């Protein structure tokens, strides 16, 4: 019985280990040159739900809550039936649908952040679900008519510069491939569990 529990436990550890971010896009178009290439968005598929992480290195934040300067805008590939945005980082809220981010065209969904640049914040984390779920971590990367996947209102804290940034290069899908040693160990654990169960 102890062998069974140990084998099952080892297998569970490897099966539950979450991979690194599966897809990444960098915001490399900008209205303020010093803000190019600073912001990135990573998506991970988790049981039909896409988890999103928007971040930078350094003291940057995103902000805005109205008009053409929402904090963050993005699109969805395929069906929008039953779409829900949840698990938002504290300080951010759902900002509505079908609008613009200044200079970068129309987006389907918006996240609002602090009203003023003095309160600009990152990272931004949220999850997206829909009826039938998602099949790929790339399903939040759909270009708009201006050839942008997503856009944001970015600020270098505490005193600027401030500007709009957008992502228009193809996302990099960097889903990790399990190492052979990991797969062997996982297979060994499952085999041990099966053998222990038979005895």
Secondary structure, 3 states (H helix, E strand, C coil): CHHHHHHHHHHHHHHHCCCCCCEEEECCEECCHHHCCCCEEEEEEECCEEEEEEECCCCEEECCCCCCCCCEEECCCCCCCCCEEECCCCCCEEEEEEEECCCCCEEEEEEECCCCHHHCECCEEEEEECCCCCCCCCCCCCCCCCCCCEEEEEEECCCCCEEEEEECCCCEECCCCCCHHHHHHHHHHHHHHHHHHHC
